[in-house]
Amino acid sequence: MTTEITPLQTAVAGEHAAVWVLGVIGAQAPEDSALRDQVTDAFRTHRSQRDHLVARITALGGVAVPAEPGYTLGDVSSSSAAWAAALEVEKKAAAVYADLVAHATGSDRSWAVTALVECAIRQLRFRGSPEIFPGTSELANR
């Protein structure tokens, strides 16, 4: 696997997890709720990003890593727990994209920066706090 494909594989694996977890949260969220609306929007975005990454890996001559059969969901038994679980998805996705920004070049890096910014915005929508450096926990207190 080339060094160009490896960070993309990590990102697609993260997107597989995000799509799965958000799908479960969305299926359990009450209809006509702000939670369901936000989760549905995030689900669609992550699915699109996953598809973009798979296409990019394929264009580079690789085969994207497959999705796992399941992922750790966490507690979604209440509305507040579901909001927190969705926020955790975005925090993990931001970390994945921060790593991709650090390791990618050219158009892949530009695309990853946009994805990282979108994760940071969704964190706020899922009741998160603004971060100076989203996706980089080691820089959070600076």
Buried (B, 14 or more C-beta within 10 A) or exposed (E): EEEBBEBBBBBBBBBBBBBBBBBBBBEBBEEEEEBBBBBBBBBEBBBEBBBBBBEBBEEEEBEBBEBEEEBEEBEBEEBEEBBBBBBBBBBBBBBBBBBBBEBBEEEBBEBBBEBBEBBBEBBBBBEBEEBEBBBBEEEEEE
